[in-house]
Amino acid sequence: MLRVLLACVFSALLTTVTSADWPEWRGPDANMVAPPGEYPVEFGPGQNCLWQIDLGGVGASTPIVSDDAIFVSLTQDGQDTAASFDLEGNERWRVELGEARAGKNRAATGSNSSPVTDGENVVFYFKSGLVVCLTTDGKELWRENLQEKYGPDTLWWDLGTSPVLTSAGVCIAVMQEGDSYLVTLDLENGDEVWKTKRQYRRPRESDQSYTTPTVIDNNGQETIVTFGADHLTGHDAKTGKLLWDREGFNPEEKGMWRVIASATIADGLAVVPFGRAEFVTAVPLSDDGEPKWQQRGVGSDVPSPVVADGKVFLLGDRGEVACLDFESGDVLWEDRLPRGRDKYYSSPLLAGGNLYCLRQDGMLFVVSAGDEFQLVAENDLGDESVATPIPVDGTLLVRTRNRLFRFGAK
């Protein structure tokens, strides 16, 4: 019965959500495009700030929103922690779940992965390997540790992928050195629904991926699209069966080509940045057919692409911004954001005709998503961040390492 309900929920998520809902890292359509509306462009701790709170711990994950509730993961007192707040910034509940693993990169923590919700349950995933499903009221339903059950984490760096929901349960991608796989756990009890090996013999470090899968309806087939180990794959969401496998993302067999930026799906194509920001391509969702286009010398390494209104927007780690034509791949414009010592690890958000680009040091730049580059505003949040800003009813919710802000007109 629950799986029937999940199938209905998944189908509904593909078409409609409320304007306040942002149920996973990149939103209901997994593309970082906000609902239409007027969004603030100038803001900070002392300007157009509806509220700000100290989270009581550190984290790098992007919050999610369902109905009137915000869900966020963090590390507090050395513990993997889940917390929820209402849209006024009041804490609803907080649960410590177990011992955390610290991050290696200075920007990372044990709480890098964003939670995901179906409106009734929230699934959290931590670097410790812990997967926990809570009700939206904070009651624990089940827990599982992927590293204890299936083997150790062998990534050279910190966990990057986030869980996604399908009609069969919650799916998590583990793409690392050695044993790599996709696994789906039953949302009701955490039991394994299916586990599929996803492992390729690749040059050194090129087998490792920090990307998040995308769940789509591909010609009536619920499909999990995953990028990693120089392959873009499609798996049956219900069974884990491999449907197609596209190669060609590392033709010279180079090492150290780990991938961080996720593919973005639009109009039957996957826009895939690869080669450590050297390439970006648009390919069919199958193992045959030539790429629609490919560009060299423009791309992104960590931030994922945004595709909307016939355009592809790319944010480079050093603040390079490019706009490409979705049909041809032609570069319409490219420029650079103000320089700083820090990089851009956060993916951009497209909201109200503007791109919101957050640098690690807490500088959030607003760029027009029009026909030419135009820097609209520079905003200083006063705290480091690698999370992605998210929209909530015409306002912006921004998580920094230590704080949570909601920006909008008062």
C-alpha positions as CSV (number, residue, x, y, z in Angstrom):
1,M,0.0,0.0,0.0
2,L,2.8,2.4,0.9
3,R,4.5,1.9,-2.5
4,V,1.3,2.7,-4.2
5,L,1.1,5.9,-2.2
6,L,4.7,6.6,-3.0
7,A,4.1,6.2,-6.7
8,C,1.2,8.7,-6.5
9,V,3.4,11.1,-4.6
10,F,6.2,10.8,-7.1
11,S,3.9,11.4,-10.0
12,A,2.5,14.5,-8.3
13,L,5.9,15.8,-7.6
14,L,6.7,15.6,-11.3
15,T,3.9,18.1,-12.0
16,T,2.9,20.2,-9.1
17,V,4.2,21.4,-5.8
18,T,3.2,24.4,-3.7
19,S,5.2,27.6,-4.1
20,A,6.8,27.1,-0.8
21,D,7.9,23.5,-1.4
22,W,11.6,22.7,-2.1
23,P,11.7,19.0,-1.3
24,E,15.3,18.2,-2.3
25,W,18.6,19.9,-3.0
26,R,17.9,21.3,-6.4
27,G,14.1,21.7,-6.0
28,P,11.1,19.8,-7.3
29,D,12.4,19.7,-10.9
30,A,16.0,19.1,-9.9
31,N,17.2,22.2,-11.9
32,M,17.6,25.0,-9.4
33,V,14.9,27.1,-11.0
34,A,12.6,29.0,-8.6
35,P,8.8,29.5,-9.1
36,P,8.0,32.8,-10.8
37,G,8.0,35.8,-8.4
38,E,9.8,38.9,-7.2
39,Y,12.8,37.9,-5.1
40,P,15.1,40.2,-3.1
41,V,18.4,41.3,-4.8
42,E,19.9,43.4,-2.1
43,F,20.1,41.9,1.4
44,G,22.3,40.9,4.3
45,P,22.2,40.4,8.1
46,G,21.1,44.1,8.4
47,Q,19.1,44.6,5.2
48,N,15.9,42.9,4.1
49,C,16.5,40.2,6.6
50,L,13.2,38.7,7.9
51,W,15.1,36.7,10.5
52,Q,18.4,35.0,11.2
53,I,19.2,32.2,13.6
54,D,22.3,30.5,15.0
55,L,22.0,26.8,14.0
56,G,23.9,25.6,17.1
57,G,26.3,23.6,14.9
58,V,28.1,23.5,11.5
59,G,27.0,22.1,8.2
60,A,27.3,22.5,4.4
61,S,24.1,20.9,3.3
62,T,21.3,22.9,1.5
63,P,18.0,23.1,3.6
64,I,14.7,21.8,2.1
65,V,11.2,23.1,2.7
66,S,7.8,21.3,2.9
67,D,4.6,23.1,3.7
68,D,5.5,25.4,6.6
69,A,8.6,23.4,7.8
70,I,12.4,23.8,7.1
71,F,14.6,20.7,7.4
72,V,18.4,20.9,7.7
73,S,21.3,18.7,8.8
74,L,24.3,19.7,10.9
75,T,27.0,18.5,13.1
76,Q,26.4,19.5,16.7
77,D,28.7,18.5,19.6
78,G,30.3,15.9,17.4
79,Q,26.9,14.3,16.6
80,D,25.1,13.9,13.3
81,T,22.0,16.1,13.9
82,A,18.7,16.8,12.1
83,A,16.7,19.9,12.9
84,S,13.5,21.5,11.8
85,F,12.3,25.1,11.9
86,D,9.1,26.9,10.9
87,L,9.1,29.6,8.3
88,E,9.3,32.3,11.0
89,G,12.7,30.8,12.2
90,N,11.3,29.1,15.3
91,E,12.8,25.7,16.1
92,R,10.3,22.8,15.8
93,W,12.5,20.0,16.9
94,R,16.2,18.8,16.9
95,V,17.5,15.2,17.1
96,E,21.0,14.0,17.7
97,L,21.5,10.8,15.7
98,G,25.0,9.4,16.3
99,E,28.7,10.2,16.1
100,A,29.7,12.3,13.2
101,R,32.7,12.1,10.9
102,A,34.5,15.4,10.3
103,G,35.2,16.8,6.9
104,K,38.6,16.8,5.2
105,N,38.2,20.0,3.1
106,R,38.0,23.1,5.2
107,A,34.7,24.0,3.6
108,A,33.2,20.6,4.3
109,T,31.6,18.9,7.3
110,G,30.1,15.6,8.2
111,S,26.7,17.1,7.1
112,N,27.2,17.9,3.4
113,S,24.3,15.9,1.9
114,S,20.9,17.6,1.8
115,P,17.8,15.8,3.1
116,V,14.9,14.9,1.0
117,T,11.2,14.7,1.8
118,D,7.9,13.4,0.4
119,G,5.9,15.7,2.7
120,E,5.4,13.1,5.4
121,N,8.9,11.6,5.9
122,V,12.4,13.2,5.8
123,V,15.5,11.2,4.9
124,F,18.9,12.4,6.1
125,Y,22.3,11.1,5.0
126,F,25.7,11.8,6.6
127,K,29.4,11.3,5.9
128,S,29.4,8.7,8.7
129,G,27.3,6.5,6.4
130,L,24.2,6.9,8.5
131,V,20.8,7.1,6.7
132,V,17.9,8.1,9.0
133,C,14.2,8.5,8.1
134,L,12.2,10.7,10.4
135,T,8.6,11.9,10.2
136,T,8.2,15.6,9.6
137,D,7.5,15.8,13.3
138,G,10.9,14.4,14.2
139,K,10.0,10.8,15.1
140,E,12.6,8.3,14.0
141,L,11.1,5.6,11.8
142,W,14.3,3.7,10.9
143,R,18.1,3.9,10.4
144,E,20.7,2.2,8.3
145,N,24.5,2.7,8.0
146,L,25.6,2.1,4.4
147,Q,29.3,1.8,5.3
148,E,28.6,-0.8,8.0
149,K,26.3,-2.8,5.7
150,Y,28.0,-2.5,2.3
151,G,31.6,-1.5,2.9
152,P,33.7,1.5,3.8
153,D,33.8,5.0,2.3
154,T,36.8,5.1,-0.1
155,L,36.2,8.6,-1.5
156,W,39.4,10.7,-1.4
157,W,37.4,13.7,-0.2
158,D,34.1,14.4,1.5
159,L,30.6,13.0,0.8
160,G,28.8,15.1,-1.8
161,T,25.8,13.2,-3.1
162,S,22.3,13.7,-1.7
163,P,19.5,11.1,-1.5
164,V,16.6,11.2,-4.0
165,L,13.1,9.8,-3.8
166,T,11.5,7.4,-6.3
167,S,8.2,5.4,-6.2
168,A,10.2,2.5,-4.8
169,G,11.8,4.4,-1.9
170,V,14.9,6.5,-1.3
171,C,17.9,6.0,-3.6
172,I,21.5,6.8,-2.8
173,A,24.5,6.7,-5.1
174,V,27.8,5.5,-3.8
175,M,30.4,6.1,-6.5
176,Q,33.9,5.7,-5.2
177,E,37.2,3.8,-5.4
178,G,36.4,0.1,-5.6
179,D,32.9,-1.0,-4.6
180,S,30.4,1.4,-6.1
181,Y,26.7,1.0,-6.3
182,L,23.2,2.5,-6.3
183,V,20.8,1.3,-3.6
184,T,17.2,2.0,-2.9
185,L,15.8,1.6,0.6
186,D,12.1,1.1,1.5
187,L,10.8,4.4,2.9
188,E,8.6,2.5,5.3
189,N,11.2,0.4,7.1
190,G,14.6,1.0,5.5
191,D,14.8,-2.5,4.0
192,E,16.8,-2.9,0.8
193,V,14.5,-2.8,-2.2
194,W,17.3,-3.3,-4.7
195,K,21.1,-2.7,-4.9
196,T,22.9,-2.5,-8.3
197,K,26.6,-2.5,-8.8
198,R,27.8,0.6,-10.7
199,Q,31.5,0.1,-11.0
200,Y,33.9,0.9,-13.9
201,R,37.6,0.4,-14.3
202,R,38.9,3.9,-14.6
203,P,42.2,5.8,-14.3
204,R,43.2,6.9,-10.9
205,E,40.5,9.0,-9.1
206,S,38.4,9.2,-12.2
207,D,36.1,6.5,-10.8
208,Q,35.0,8.8,-8.0
209,S,31.9,11.0,-8.1
210,Y,30.2,13.5,-5.8
211,T,27.1,14.0,-7.9
212,T,23.5,13.6,-7.1
213,P,21.2,11.5,-9.4
214,T,18.1,12.9,-11.0
215,V,14.8,11.0,-11.1
216,I,12.8,11.6,-14.3
217,D,9.9,10.2,-16.3
218,N,11.7,9.2,-19.6
219,N,9.0,8.3,-22.1
220,G,6.9,6.7,-19.4
221,Q,9.8,4.9,-17.7
222,E,10.7,6.1,-14.2
223,T,14.5,6.5,-14.5
224,I,17.4,7.3,-12.2
225,V,20.0,9.3,-14.2
226,T,23.4,9.2,-12.7
227,F,26.8,10.8,-13.7
228,G,30.0,9.4,-12.4
229,A,33.1,7.4,-13.4
230,D,33.0,8.9,-16.9
231,H,29.6,7.3,-17.5
232,L,26.1,8.7,-17.6
233,T,23.6,5.9,-16.8
234,G,19.9,5.3,-16.6
235,H,18.5,2.8,-14.2
236,D,14.9,1.5,-13.7
237,A,13.8,3.2,-10.5
238,K,11.7,0.2,-9.4
239,T,14.2,-2.6,-10.0
240,G,17.6,-1.0,-10.4
241,K,18.0,-2.6,-13.9
242,L,20.4,-0.8,-16.1
243,L,18.5,0.7,-19.0
244,W,21.3,2.5,-20.8
245,D,24.9,3.5,-20.4
246,R,26.6,6.4,-22.2
247,E,30.4,6.7,-22.3
248,G,32.7,9.2,-24.0
249,F,33.3,11.6,-21.1
250,N,37.0,10.9,-20.8
251,P,38.2,10.0,-24.3
252,E,41.9,10.3,-23.4
253,E,41.6,8.2,-20.3
254,K,42.9,10.9,-18.0
255,G,43.3,10.4,-14.3
256,M,42.1,12.7,-11.6
257,W,38.9,13.4,-13.5
258,R,36.6,12.9,-10.5
259,V,33.2,14.6,-11.1
260,I,31.4,16.9,-8.7
261,A,28.9,18.9,-10.7
262,S,25.7,17.0,-11.4
263,A,24.0,16.7,-14.8
264,T,20.9,18.8,-15.4
265,I,18.1,17.3,-17.4
266,A,15.9,19.3,-19.7
267,D,13.8,18.4,-22.8
268,G,15.1,14.9,-23.2
269,L,18.8,15.9,-22.9
270,A,21.4,15.8,-20.1
271,V,23.6,18.9,-19.8
272,V,26.8,17.4,-18.4
273,P,29.9,19.4,-17.3
274,F,33.1,17.2,-17.2
275,G,36.8,17.3,-17.4
276,R,37.3,19.5,-14.4
277,A,35.5,22.5,-16.0
278,E,37.1,22.0,-19.4
279,F,34.0,20.7,-21.2
280,V,30.2,20.8,-21.2
281,T,27.9,18.8,-23.5
282,A,24.3,18.0,-24.1
283,V,23.5,14.4,-24.8
284,P,20.4,12.2,-25.3
285,L,19.1,10.1,-22.4
286,S,20.2,6.9,-24.1
287,D,23.3,5.0,-25.0
288,D,23.1,5.8,-28.7
289,G,22.8,9.1,-30.7
290,E,25.5,11.7,-31.0
291,P,25.8,14.6,-28.5
292,K,23.6,17.5,-29.5
293,W,26.5,19.8,-28.9
294,Q,29.8,20.1,-27.0
295,Q,31.8,23.1,-25.9
296,R,35.4,23.2,-24.8
297,G,37.0,25.9,-22.6
298,V,33.7,26.7,-20.8
299,G,32.2,24.6,-18.0
300,S,32.0,24.1,-14.3
301,D,33.7,21.8,-11.9
302,V,31.7,22.0,-8.7
303,P,28.5,24.1,-9.3
304,S,25.8,22.3,-11.3
305,P,24.3,23.9,-14.4
306,V,21.0,25.7,-14.6
307,V,18.9,25.2,-17.7
308,A,15.8,27.4,-18.3
309,D,14.2,29.4,-21.1
310,G,16.4,28.0,-23.8
311,K,19.6,28.9,-22.0
312,V,22.3,27.1,-20.0
313,F,24.0,28.9,-17.2
314,L,27.3,27.8,-15.9
315,L,29.2,29.0,-12.8
316,G,32.9,28.3,-12.6
317,D,34.8,27.7,-9.4
318,R,36.6,31.0,-9.7
319,G,33.5,33.1,-10.6
320,E,33.4,32.6,-14.3
321,V,29.8,32.9,-15.5
322,A,28.7,31.8,-19.0
323,C,25.4,31.7,-20.8
324,L,24.9,29.2,-23.6
325,D,22.1,28.6,-26.1
326,F,20.5,25.3,-25.1
327,E,19.7,24.3,-28.7
328,S,23.1,25.0,-30.3
329,G,25.6,25.2,-27.3
330,D,26.8,28.5,-28.7
331,V,28.2,30.9,-26.0
332,L,25.8,33.9,-25.8
333,W,28.0,35.7,-23.2
334,E,30.6,35.0,-20.6
335,D,32.2,37.2,-17.9
336,R,33.6,36.9,-14.4
337,L,32.3,37.8,-11.0
338,P,34.4,40.0,-8.7
339,R,37.6,38.2,-7.6
340,G,38.2,36.9,-4.2
341,R,40.5,34.3,-2.5
342,D,37.7,31.8,-2.1
343,K,35.9,29.6,-4.6
344,Y,32.3,28.9,-5.6
345,Y,31.2,25.5,-4.4
346,S,27.5,26.4,-4.2
347,S,25.3,25.8,-7.3
348,P,23.6,28.9,-8.6
349,L,19.8,29.5,-8.2
350,L,17.7,31.1,-11.0
351,A,15.0,33.2,-9.4
352,G,13.1,36.2,-10.6
353,G,15.2,36.6,-13.8
354,N,18.5,36.6,-11.8
355,L,21.2,34.1,-11.0
356,Y,22.2,33.9,-7.3
357,C,25.9,32.9,-7.0
358,L,27.3,32.3,-3.6
359,R,31.1,32.4,-2.9
360,Q,32.5,30.4,-0.1
361,D,33.4,33.5,2.0
362,G,29.7,34.4,2.1
363,M,29.6,36.9,-0.7
364,L,26.3,36.4,-2.7
365,F,26.3,37.9,-6.1
366,V,23.2,38.6,-8.1
367,V,23.6,38.4,-11.9
368,S,20.9,39.2,-14.5
369,A,19.9,36.1,-16.5
370,G,19.2,38.2,-19.6
371,D,20.9,38.6,-23.0
372,E,24.1,40.1,-21.6
373,F,26.1,39.9,-18.4
374,Q,25.0,42.4,-15.8
375,L,26.0,42.3,-12.1
376,V,22.9,43.4,-10.2
377,A,24.1,43.3,-6.6
378,E,26.8,42.2,-4.2
379,N,25.7,40.9,-0.7
380,D,27.9,40.0,2.2
381,L,26.4,37.4,4.5
382,G,29.2,37.6,7.0
383,D,29.7,33.8,7.3
384,E,31.2,31.1,5.0
385,S,28.8,29.0,3.0
386,V,28.8,26.3,0.3
387,A,25.1,25.6,0.4
388,T,22.7,26.7,-2.3
389,P,20.2,29.5,-1.7
390,I,16.6,28.3,-2.1
391,P,13.3,30.1,-2.8
392,V,10.4,30.3,-0.3
393,D,7.3,32.3,-1.4
394,G,9.2,35.2,-3.0
395,T,11.9,35.1,-0.3
396,L,15.3,33.5,-0.1
397,L,16.4,31.0,2.5
398,V,20.2,30.9,2.8
399,R,22.2,28.5,5.0
400,T,25.7,29.5,6.0
401,R,28.2,27.3,7.9
402,N,26.7,28.4,11.3
403,R,23.5,30.3,10.5
404,L,20.2,30.3,8.7
405,F,18.8,33.4,7.1
406,R,15.5,34.3,5.4
407,F,15.7,37.4,3.2
408,G,12.8,39.3,1.7
409,A,10.9,42.6,1.8
410,K,9.6,43.3,5.3
